[in-house]
Amino acid sequence: MTTLLQRDIQTWRDIGGLHTAEEIAHQPAIWRALASILRSEQASLAAFLGGALSDPRQRVILTGAGSSAYVGEIVVDTLNTAWPAQIRAIATTTLLTHQDLYLEAEAPTLLVSFARSGDSPESLAAVELLRQVVPGARFLNITCNADGKLARQGANDANTYNLLMPEGSCDRGFAMTSSFSSMLLAALSVLGKDTDLSRLETLAQLGEQALRDWSAPVADLGSTPVQRVVYLGSGPLEALAKEAALKILELTGGRVMAMANTALGFRHGPKSAVTTESLVILLRSSKPLARQYEDDLLKELQRDSVAQTCLTVGIGGDLSADAPAWPDAWLAPLWLLMAQQYALHQSALLQLRPDNPFAGGIVNRVVQGVTIYGHDQF
């Protein structure tokens, strides 16, 4: 009998979690397929970007909503330190309400949109906003859906490049899993200075190993009820902590509360949320300096003996991998494999249907009910 993340396939089907389980497990294959796509489009992408990233006047806005916004937050600092261009991560949900703080009509601007479906009203409105108020703006759409409105409206536009993620990345399940990691790695590969696509193969191998080694302990951890989950991460891993916390909220239908913070920031009030029914998960940085601060907090939490469990994931963690000392943004998809599996098992424990934990439609796979208002005049 074929097992998938510690349950057989028929069991996942019966409890309504097969899509999500498959989409978590097939990520290494998606990363390999992404490398093939990027090799074939390397020249056309380079031609589209030209020398923009080397121009200090150039503004690059990484945007998306929800998980897609966290993609930008994870990669932004790694990219911004690599180039003279001004690279910022601004969620569509912020850009639409306060565009006067972020847009300048005279500044050359590239909007990089991360979009699973490409049908989010905020994603479409953000593109339209820039078309109206920033003449000459250009658009790089990193999306998983060739049939989405975002991809279709830019298909014949010389100022738009649609970079489509591999087939299978447009998750059928409610939660973003393979879509998230593929768009993140695409951004690092396309917009970063390191064009060595062999990193994706290395990550795929590490991901396969992690899925084999971690599936049993994560399933065991996920079989224990909790009321609160705290994810902690430093630098780019703070945004990964946000994404990991969101997975818990989404897949448990909000029944398990989750929060994210930095290792140093946690002491400044948020630590008061820890109870005897809390799980604290520390995402360890690849930076030795950051790990010293993280280790100090971990020792403090262990001395407090309040949290139900404290777990470390990452370099030298309880769940680790023989990963190179790459920047944290590159290793983020690897550590996320743990968080995705844990959220899936918590969803199953609560007898929800992980592929659609909100059967009543209170929250939807593609956001609904958004009214788009006219932009302020510049």
C-alpha positions in Angstrom: 0.0 0.0 0.0 1.4 3.4 -1.0 1.9 5.8 1.9 2.1 9.6 1.6 3.2 11.6 4.6 2.4 8.7 7.0 -1.1 8.0 5.7 -2.1 5.8 2.7 -3.6 7.6 -0.3 -7.1 6.3 0.2 -7.1 7.7 3.8 -6.1 11.1 2.5 -8.8 10.9 -0.1 -11.4 9.9 2.5 -10.6 12.8 4.8 -10.4 15.3 2.0 -6.7 16.0 2.2 -5.2 14.2 -0.8 -4.6 17.3 -2.9 -2.8 19.1 -0.2 -0.7 16.0 0.8 0.3 15.4 -2.8 1.2 19.1 -3.3 3.4 19.2 -0.3 5.1 16.0 -1.3 5.7 16.8 -5.0 7.6 20.0 -4.4 11.1 18.6 -5.1 9.8 17.5 -8.5 8.3 21.0 -9.1 11.7 22.6 -8.2 13.4 20.4 -10.8 10.8 21.3 -13.4 11.3 25.0 -12.6 15.0 24.7 -13.3 14.2 23.3 -16.8 11.8 26.2 -17.4 14.3 28.8 -16.3 17.0 27.3 -18.5 14.8 27.6 -21.5 13.7 31.1 -20.8 17.0 32.4 -19.4 17.9 34.5 -22.5 14.4 36.0 -23.0 14.2 36.9 -19.3 17.6 38.6 -19.4 16.5 40.5 -22.5 13.4 41.7 -20.8 15.2 42.8 -17.6 18.0 44.4 -19.5 20.1 46.5 -17.2 17.3 47.5 -14.9 18.6 45.9 -11.8 21.9 47.7 -12.2 20.3 51.1 -12.4 20.1 52.8 -9.0 17.1 54.9 -10.2 15.1 51.7 -10.9 12.4 50.7 -8.5 11.4 47.1 -8.2 8.2 46.3 -6.2 7.6 42.7 -5.2 3.9 42.3 -4.6 1.2 39.8 -3.9 -1.5 39.2 -1.2 -1.4 36.8 1.7 1.1 34.0 1.1 2.1 35.6 -2.2 3.1 38.8 -0.3 5.3 36.7 2.0 7.2 35.4 -1.0 8.4 38.9 -1.7 9.2 39.5 2.0 11.4 36.4 2.2 13.5 37.3 -0.9 13.5 41.1 -0.9 16.6 41.8 1.3 18.7 39.1 -0.5 17.9 40.7 -3.8 18.2 44.3 -2.6 21.7 43.8 -1.3 22.7 42.3 -4.6 21.8 45.2 -6.9 21.9 49.0 -7.1 18.2 49.1 -7.9 15.8 49.9 -5.1 13.9 46.7 -4.4 11.0 46.6 -1.9 8.3 44.1 -0.9 4.9 45.8 -0.8 1.8 43.7 -0.5 -1.0 44.6 -3.0 -3.2 45.0 0.0 -1.0 47.9 1.1 -0.2 49.3 -2.3 -3.9 49.8 -3.2 -4.7 51.7 0.0 -1.5 53.9 0.3 -0.1 54.2 -3.2 1.1 57.7 -2.6 3.7 56.4 -0.2 5.2 53.9 -2.6 4.7 55.1 -6.2 6.4 57.9 -8.1 5.2 58.8 -11.5 8.7 59.7 -12.8 10.6 56.7 -11.4 11.2 53.7 -13.7 9.3 50.9 -12.0 9.1 47.1 -12.4 6.2 45.5 -10.7 6.9 41.8 -9.9 3.6 40.1 -9.1 3.4 36.7 -7.3 0.1 35.0 -8.0 -1.1 31.4 -7.7 -4.3 31.9 -9.6 -3.7 35.3 -11.1 -7.4 36.1 -10.4 -7.1 37.9 -7.1 -8.8 41.3 -7.5 -6.0 43.1 -5.6 -3.3 41.6 -8.0 -5.2 42.8 -11.1 -5.9 46.2 -9.5 -2.3 46.7 -8.6 -1.2 46.2 -12.2 -3.9 48.6 -13.4 -2.9 51.2 -10.8 0.7 51.3 -12.1 -0.5 51.4 -15.7 -2.4 54.6 -14.8 0.0 56.4 -12.5 3.5 55.3 -13.5 3.9 55.8 -17.3 6.3 53.2 -18.8 6.0 50.8 -15.8 6.9 47.2 -16.7 5.5 44.0 -15.3 7.0 40.6 -14.4 4.2 38.2 -13.5 5.4 35.1 -11.7 2.3 33.0 -11.7 1.1 29.4 -11.6 -1.9 29.8 -13.8 -1.6 30.4 -17.6 -5.4 30.8 -17.7 -5.6 33.4 -14.9 -6.6 37.0 -15.7 -3.1 38.3 -14.8 -1.4 36.2 -17.3 -4.0 36.6 -20.0 -4.1 40.4 -19.8 -0.3 40.7 -20.2 0.1 38.0 -22.9 0.5 40.5 -25.8 2.1 43.4 -23.9 5.7 44.2 -24.7 6.1 45.7 -21.2 4.9 42.4 -19.5 6.7 39.1 -19.1 4.7 36.1 -17.9 6.9 33.6 -16.1 4.7 30.5 -15.7 5.5 28.0 -12.9 5.6 24.3 -13.7 2.5 22.3 -14.3 1.1 21.1 -11.0 2.2 24.2 -9.0 -1.2 25.8 -9.2 -2.3 24.0 -6.0 -5.8 22.4 -6.0 -5.9 22.5 -2.3 -7.0 25.6 -0.3 -3.5 26.4 1.1 -0.6 27.6 -1.0 2.2 25.0 -0.9 4.0 24.1 -4.1 2.9 27.4 -5.6 4.6 29.3 -2.8 8.0 27.5 -2.9 8.2 27.5 -6.7 7.5 31.3 -7.0 10.0 32.0 -4.2 12.7 30.0 -6.0 11.9 31.6 -9.3 12.3 35.1 -7.9 15.7 34.2 -6.4 16.8 32.6 -9.6 15.6 35.2 -12.0 16.2 38.4 -10.0 19.3 37.3 -8.0 22.9 37.6 -9.2 23.6 33.9 -8.8 22.4 32.4 -12.0 23.6 28.9 -11.2 20.4 26.8 -11.6 22.1 23.7 -10.1 21.0 25.1 -6.7 17.5 24.0 -7.6 18.6 20.4 -8.1 20.5 20.4 -4.8 17.4 21.7 -3.0 15.3 19.1 -4.7 17.6 16.4 -3.4 17.6 17.9 0.1 13.8 18.2 0.0 13.4 14.6 -0.9 15.6 13.6 2.0 13.7 15.9 4.4 10.4 14.5 3.3 11.7 11.0 4.0 13.3 11.8 7.4 10.8 14.3 8.8 7.5 12.8 7.8 7.2 10.4 10.8 8.3 12.8 13.5 6.2 15.7 12.1 3.1 13.4 11.8 3.7 12.4 15.5 4.0 16.0 16.5 0.8 16.8 14.6 -1.2 14.1 16.4 -1.0 16.1 19.7 -3.6 18.8 20.2 -2.4 22.4 20.7 -4.2 25.7 21.2 -1.4 28.0 20.0 1.6 27.7 17.7 4.4 30.3 17.6 6.9 30.4 14.7 10.1 32.4 15.2 12.6 33.3 12.5 15.4 35.9 12.0 16.0 38.0 9.0 14.3 36.5 5.9 13.0 33.7 8.1 10.7 36.1 9.9 8.6 36.2 6.8 8.8 32.4 6.5 7.5 32.3 10.1 4.6 34.4 9.0 3.8 32.0 6.2 4.2 29.0 8.5 1.8 30.6 11.0 -0.7 31.3 8.2 -0.7 27.6 7.2 -1.8 26.6 10.7 -4.5 29.3 10.7 -5.8 28.3 7.3 -5.7 24.5 7.5 -7.2 24.4 11.0 -9.9 26.9 10.1 -8.6 29.2 12.8 -9.2 26.7 15.6 -5.4 26.7 16.4 -4.2 30.3 16.8 -0.8 31.1 15.4 1.7 33.9 15.5 5.1 34.8 14.1 8.0 36.9 15.4 11.7 37.2 15.5 13.9 35.5 18.1 15.0 38.9 19.6 11.6 40.6 19.2 9.7 37.8 21.0 10.8 38.9 24.4 9.3 42.4 23.9 5.7 41.4 24.8 4.7 38.6 22.4 6.3 36.0 24.6 3.4 36.5 27.0 1.2 34.4 24.6 3.1 31.2 25.4 1.0 28.8 27.5 1.2 25.1 28.6 -0.8 24.3 25.4 1.6 26.1 23.1 4.1 24.8 20.6 7.1 27.0 19.8 9.0 26.3 16.6 12.2 28.2 16.0 13.4 28.4 12.4 17.2 28.4 12.6 19.2 30.8 10.5 22.2 29.8 8.4 24.0 32.9 9.9 26.1 32.0 12.9 25.5 35.4 14.5 21.8 35.0 14.3 21.9 31.5 15.7 23.6 32.8 18.9 20.6 35.0 19.6 18.3 32.2 18.7 20.0 29.7 21.0 19.8 32.2 23.9 16.1 32.5 23.4 15.7 28.7 23.1 17.5 28.2 26.4 15.3 30.8 28.0 12.1 29.1 26.8 13.4 25.7 28.1 14.2 27.3 31.5 10.7 28.8 31.6 9.2 25.3 31.1 5.9 26.9 30.1 5.5 25.9 26.5 4.2 22.4 25.8 7.0 21.8 23.3 9.9 23.8 21.8 11.2 22.6 18.5 14.0 23.8 16.2 14.0 23.4 12.4 17.0 24.3 10.2 20.8 24.3 10.5 21.7 22.2 13.5 18.0 21.9 14.6 15.9 19.1 15.9 14.8 18.7 12.3 17.7 19.5 10.1 19.3 18.7 6.7 22.8 18.5 5.4 22.3 21.9 3.7 25.0 24.2 2.4 25.5 27.5 4.2 23.4 29.4 1.6 21.5 32.6 2.4 18.4 32.0 4.5 16.0 32.9 1.6 17.3 30.0 -0.5 16.9 27.5 2.4 13.4 28.8 3.3 11.5 26.3 1.1 13.3 23.4 2.8 12.3 24.4 6.3 8.8 25.2 5.1 8.3 21.5 4.2 8.0 20.9 8.0 5.5 23.6 8.6 3.3 22.6 5.7 3.2 19.0 6.9 2.5 20.0 10.5 -0.5 22.2 9.5 -1.9 19.3 7.4 -1.7 16.9 10.3 -3.3 19.4 12.7 -6.1 19.8 10.2 -6.7 16.1 10.0 -6.5 15.8 13.8 -9.4 18.4 14.1 -11.4 16.3 11.6 -11.5 19.1 9.0 -11.1 18.5 5.3 -7.6 20.0 4.6 -8.3 20.6 0.9 -11.1 22.9 1.9 -11.2 23.6 5.6 -13.8 26.4 5.1 -16.6 24.5 3.5 -19.0 27.3 4.4 -17.1 29.7 2.2 -16.2 32.2 5.0 -12.7 32.2 3.5 -12.1 31.3 -0.2 -9.2 29.9 -2.2 -9.3 33.0 -4.4 -10.4 36.0 -2.3 -13.9 37.3 -2.9 -15.9 40.3 -1.9 -13.2 43.0 -2.6 -14.4 46.3 -4.0 -11.7 48.2 -5.8 -11.9 52.0 -5.5 -10.4 54.7 -7.7 -6.7 55.7 -7.0 -5.7 59.0 -5.6 -4.5 61.6 -8.1 -0.7 62.2 -8.0 
